[in-house]
Amino acid sequence: MDPRQVMQVAAECGFISTQHFSKRYREQYGVPPKDERVHRRRMNSPPLH
């Protein structure tokens, strides 16, 4: 499991704002990145999207 924080991933993807990254992620995949991370951590499963 990737231990990076959402803000690290956002910055690596070129986003300055974590809020903007989260909004775009949710629009693209239907779930916020935090929910995706929690799901994968609990279930050790593939992505929700």
Secondary structure as GFF3:
##gff-version 3
##sequence-region A 1 49
A	DSSP	alpha_helix	6	12	.	.	.	ID=ss1
A	DSSP	alpha_helix	18	29	.	.	.	ID=ss2
A	DSSP	alpha_helix	33	43	.	.	.	ID=ss3
###
